[in-house]
Amino acid sequence: MTTVPIIPESAPFTSDQRAWLNGFLAGILSQGQGGAPALGAPAPAVEKLPLLIAFGSQSGNAESLAKKLVKEASGRGFAARAAGLDALQPAALAAEKNLIIITSTWGEGDMPDNAVSFWDGLNQNGSSPKLDGLRYSVLALGDMNYGDTFCLAGRKLDERLEQLGASRIHPRVDCDVEFDELAKNWSEGVFKSLESAGPASAGAAVAAPAPAAVPAPVQEEATGYSKKNPFPAALIGNLELNQQGSSKDTRHIAFSLKDSGLVYETGDALGVFTQNCPEVVATIIAAHGLDPETPVPLPDGSEAPLKTALQTAYEVRNLLGVTPEKAPRDHGLHLRAPQAPAPALLHRLQPEGAPG
């Protein structure tokens, strides 16, 4: 009896890659009376596990996540494809095996624009599709500030698919505006559930490339830049679009992504994290004779050097001759510096102490 080789834990593979390799070798040795096929014989054709990744997107976040997941799923050996919910007919889902939906919520709990027709099709009286053979999972994107309607579109889709007979691959996850970590944990759970279910219940066998070409999971931020580590883009265009005398101020703003490694795609959203000018901050600190490295509190309760706090976390217009009426109402300039000159600064940071 042939003993199936086990890839040692110390081998330079991930747990998923090691599991696939063990299965691959076991399949090779199980052929031809337990012996391996002749050298050079073609490997048996294996069908990849189908996976449809659908998105309901209003601002582009759900679409962007769906496209990233297609790349990762393909690297894991799935036959994955992405599609907007507006491109899907609910009745066609009866022919699908595995579906994951990523959707945002629009307005007061409404479906995003590209999911409205799909949702209506799922709720047609007497003609809603039967989805007994479909496995699914939902990632809902939303904003907790909307209270009871938080992630309502995703919650509705999740419940409706279950009512039509589909079974969950993995529980739904509801995400607030900071969704990166939750989304990654959810996708890992979905992939592991699909892989562990096996080909019998999936309707196809999971395939992957030959051992030497087993791909590593796609890195979410291959460039190193992310929401937590934004790229310092230069402002290269600021064109006023309104006619002279208009009460509106609409502008075309352009940023340079040169040397960032980032590529803008249709649907991508741009986050702008502004900072005060370092030269202005240095001038303020020097004018008050303060130590720029003095630890001061930040709005989130942590601490940072004074120069960092003034540059990244606080409004400094009150220190530059702006009147209190033009300054933000809740500018939050409550810095504590333990050295002697600090009281002068603290006085200037209060509305009554701002220069006129």
C-alpha positions in Angstrom: 0.0 0.0 0.0 1.4 3.3 -1.1 1.9 5.9 1.7 0.8 9.4 0.8 3.6 11.9 1.2 3.1 14.8 3.6 4.6 18.2 2.9 6.4 19.1 6.1 5.2 22.1 8.1 8.6 23.7 7.6 8.3 23.8 3.8 8.0 27.3 2.4 4.3 27.1 1.6 1.1 28.6 3.0 -1.3 26.2 4.7 -3.6 26.4 1.6 -0.7 25.7 -0.8 0.5 22.8 1.4 -3.0 21.3 1.5 -3.2 21.5 -2.3 0.2 19.9 -2.8 -0.7 17.0 -0.5 -3.9 16.4 -2.4 -2.1 16.7 -5.8 0.5 14.1 -4.8 -2.1 11.8 -3.3 -4.0 11.9 -6.7 -0.8 11.1 -8.6 0.0 8.1 -6.5 -3.6 6.8 -6.6 -3.5 6.2 -10.3 -2.6 3.0 -12.1 -2.6 0.5 -9.2 -1.4 3.1 -6.8 1.6 4.0 -8.9 2.4 7.4 -10.5 1.8 7.9 -14.2 4.6 7.6 -16.7 7.0 10.5 -16.9 5.7 13.1 -19.3 2.2 11.9 -19.2 -0.4 14.7 -19.3 -2.0 15.6 -16.0 -5.8 14.8 -15.9 -8.0 17.7 -16.8 -9.6 19.2 -13.7 -12.5 21.7 -13.8 -12.1 24.8 -11.6 -14.6 25.6 -9.0 -16.9 28.3 -10.4 -17.4 31.5 -8.4 -19.5 34.5 -9.3 -18.6 37.7 -7.5 -21.4 40.3 -7.9 -21.5 43.9 -6.7 -24.0 46.6 -6.0 -22.0 49.8 -6.0 -22.9 53.5 -5.8 -19.5 55.2 -5.2 -17.2 52.4 -6.4 -16.1 50.7 -3.2 -18.1 47.5 -3.7 -17.0 47.3 -7.4 -13.3 47.8 -6.4 -13.5 45.1 -3.7 -15.2 42.7 -6.2 -12.4 43.1 -8.7 -9.7 42.5 -6.1 -11.5 39.4 -4.9 -11.6 38.0 -8.5 -7.8 38.3 -8.7 -7.4 36.6 -5.3 -9.9 33.9 -6.1 -8.2 33.1 -9.4 -4.9 32.8 -7.6 -6.5 30.3 -5.3 -7.7 28.1 -8.2 -11.3 29.3 -8.6 -12.9 30.1 -12.0 -13.9 33.5 -10.7 -15.6 36.3 -12.5 -17.1 39.7 -11.4 -20.4 41.3 -12.6 -22.5 44.2 -11.5 -25.9 43.3 -10.2 -27.4 45.3 -13.1 -25.9 42.7 -15.5 -27.5 39.7 -13.8 -31.0 38.2 -14.2 -32.2 36.7 -10.9 -33.6 33.7 -12.8 -30.1 32.9 -14.1 -28.8 32.4 -10.6 -30.4 29.0 -10.6 -27.6 27.9 -12.9 -24.9 29.2 -10.6 -23.2 27.1 -7.9 -21.4 29.7 -5.8 -22.2 33.4 -5.4 -20.8 36.1 -3.3 -22.4 39.6 -3.2 -20.7 42.8 -2.1 -23.2 45.7 -1.9 -23.4 49.2 -0.5 -26.6 50.9 0.8 -27.8 54.1 -0.7 -29.7 56.9 0.9 -32.1 55.8 3.6 -31.6 52.0 3.3 -32.1 51.8 -0.5 -30.4 49.6 -3.0 -27.6 51.2 -5.0 -28.6 52.2 -8.5 -27.1 49.2 -10.2 -28.9 46.8 -7.9 -32.5 48.1 -8.1 -33.6 46.0 -11.1 -31.9 42.8 -9.6 -33.7 43.4 -6.3 -37.0 43.9 -8.0 -36.5 40.6 -9.9 -35.9 38.7 -6.7 -39.3 39.9 -5.4 -41.7 39.3 -8.3 -44.8 37.7 -7.0 -45.2 34.2 -8.3 -42.1 34.3 -10.6 -39.2 34.6 -8.1 -36.5 32.0 -8.9 -36.0 28.9 -6.8 -32.3 28.8 -5.7 -32.0 25.5 -3.9 -28.7 24.7 -5.5 -27.0 28.0 -4.9 -24.5 28.7 -2.1 -23.9 32.4 -1.3 -22.5 34.9 1.1 -23.0 38.7 1.4 -20.6 41.5 2.4 -22.6 44.6 3.2 -21.0 48.1 3.2 -22.6 51.0 5.0 -22.4 53.8 7.5 -23.4 53.3 11.2 -24.5 56.9 11.4 -27.6 55.9 9.5 -28.9 53.9 12.5 -31.6 51.3 11.6 -30.9 51.5 7.9 -27.2 50.6 8.4 -26.2 48.1 5.7 -29.9 47.5 5.0 -29.4 46.7 1.3 -27.0 43.9 2.1 -29.3 42.6 4.9 -32.3 42.5 2.5 -30.3 40.6 -0.1 -29.0 38.1 2.4 -32.4 37.4 3.8 -34.1 37.1 0.4 -31.6 34.7 -1.0 -32.2 32.4 2.0 -36.0 32.7 1.5 -35.5 31.5 -2.1 -33.7 28.4 -1.0 -30.1 29.3 -1.3 -27.7 28.2 1.5 -25.0 30.4 3.0 -21.3 29.6 2.4 -20.4 32.0 5.2 -22.3 34.4 7.4 -23.0 37.9 6.2 -20.7 40.6 7.5 -21.8 44.3 7.9 -19.1 46.9 7.6 -18.9 50.5 8.6 -17.0 53.1 6.5 -13.7 51.6 7.7 -14.2 48.2 6.1 -10.8 46.9 5.0 -10.1 44.5 7.8 -13.6 43.2 8.1 -13.8 42.6 4.4 -10.5 40.7 4.4 -11.6 38.5 7.3 -14.9 37.8 5.5 -13.3 36.9 2.2 -10.9 34.5 4.0 -13.8 32.8 5.6 -15.7 32.5 2.3 -12.7 31.0 0.5 -11.9 28.5 3.3 -15.6 27.4 3.4 -15.6 26.8 -0.3 -12.3 24.9 -0.3 -13.2 22.7 2.7 -16.6 21.8 1.2 -14.9 19.6 -1.4 -15.9 19.0 -5.0 -18.9 16.8 -4.2 -21.0 19.6 -2.9 -19.5 22.3 -5.1 -20.4 20.7 -8.3 -16.8 20.7 -9.6 -13.3 19.9 -8.5 -11.0 22.7 -7.3 -8.0 23.1 -9.5 -4.7 24.9 -9.2 -1.6 25.3 -11.3 1.3 22.9 -11.1 3.3 23.0 -7.8 6.0 25.2 -9.1 3.4 27.8 -10.1 1.1 27.8 -7.1 0.4 31.6 -6.7 0.5 33.4 -3.5 -2.7 35.3 -2.5 -2.9 38.7 -4.1 -1.7 41.4 -1.8 -4.4 44.0 -1.2 -1.9 46.9 -1.3 1.0 45.8 -3.6 2.3 49.4 -3.8 2.5 49.8 0.0 0.1 52.8 -0.1 -3.4 52.5 1.5 -5.9 54.4 3.5 -3.7 54.0 6.6 -0.6 54.9 4.6 -1.7 57.5 2.0 0.5 58.5 -0.9 1.7 62.2 -0.6 0.3 63.3 -4.0 1.2 66.7 -5.4 -1.6 69.1 -6.4 -0.9 69.8 -10.1 -4.2 71.4 -11.2 -6.8 73.7 -9.6 -9.2 75.1 -12.3 -12.2 77.2 -11.3 -15.2 76.0 -13.4 -17.7 78.7 -12.5 -18.0 82.0 -14.3 -16.8 85.2 -12.6 -19.3 86.5 -10.1 -21.0 83.1 -9.5 -22.1 82.3 -6.0 -20.8 78.8 -6.4 -17.1 77.6 -6.3 -16.8 74.4 -8.3 -13.3 73.3 -9.3 -11.4 70.7 -11.3 -8.7 69.4 -9.0 -5.8 67.2 -10.3 -3.3 65.2 -8.4 -0.1 63.5 -9.6 0.4 59.8 -8.9 3.9 59.8 -10.4 6.2 57.3 -8.8 3.4 55.9 -6.6 2.8 52.7 -8.4 -0.9 53.4 -8.2 -3.2 53.1 -11.2 -6.5 54.8 -11.3 -9.4 52.7 -12.6 -13.0 53.8 -13.3 -15.0 53.5 -10.1 -12.0 54.1 -7.8 -12.6 56.6 -5.0 -10.1 59.2 -3.9 -9.5 60.0 -0.3 -7.9 63.3 0.6 -6.0 63.6 3.9 -5.0 67.2 4.3 -2.2 68.6 6.4 -1.0 72.0 7.4 2.0 73.4 5.7 5.2 72.3 7.6 6.8 75.7 7.1 3.7 77.4 8.7 3.8 75.1 11.6 7.5 75.7 12.1 6.9 79.4 12.1 4.2 79.2 14.7 6.3 77.1 17.0 9.3 79.3 16.6 7.2 82.5 17.3 6.2 81.1 20.6 9.6 79.7 21.5 8.3 76.2 22.0 10.0 72.8 21.7 8.6 71.1 18.6 9.2 67.6 20.1 7.1 68.3 23.2 4.4 65.5 23.6 0.9 66.9 23.3 -2.5 65.1 23.2 -4.3 64.3 19.9 -8.1 64.2 19.5 -8.1 60.4 19.6 -6.5 60.4 23.1 -3.0 59.4 21.9 0.1 61.7 22.0 2.4 63.1 19.4 5.2 65.7 19.2 3.9 69.3 19.0 5.0 69.8 15.4 3.2 66.6 14.3 0.0 67.5 16.2 -0.1 71.0 14.6 0.7 69.7 11.2 -1.8 66.7 11.1 -4.4 67.0 13.7 -5.3 70.7 14.5 -6.6 73.8 12.8 -4.0 76.5 13.0 -5.7 79.5 11.3 -6.4 81.1 14.7 -2.6 81.4 15.0 -2.3 83.2 11.7 -4.4 86.2 12.1 -7.8 84.7 11.2 -10.7 86.1 13.3 -12.7 83.8 15.5 -15.8 84.3 13.3 -14.0 82.7 10.3 -12.4 79.9 12.3 -14.0 76.5 12.6 -16.5 76.3 15.5 -15.0 73.1 17.0 -11.4 73.6 16.0 -10.4 71.6 19.1 -7.1 73.4 19.8 -6.6 72.1 23.3 -2.8 71.5 23.5 -0.9 71.1 26.7 2.8 71.8 26.7 4.6 71.5 30.0 7.3 74.1 29.4 7.0 77.8 30.5 6.1 79.5 27.2 3.2 77.1 26.6 0.5 79.2 28.5 1.0 81.9 25.9 0.2 79.4 23.1 -2.7 78.0 25.0 -4.2 81.4 25.4 -3.8 82.1 21.7 -5.5 78.8 20.9 -8.7 79.9 22.6 -11.2 82.1 20.6 -10.9 85.0 23.0 -7.1 84.9 22.7 -7.0 84.7 18.9 -5.3 87.6 17.1 -7.7 90.1 15.5 
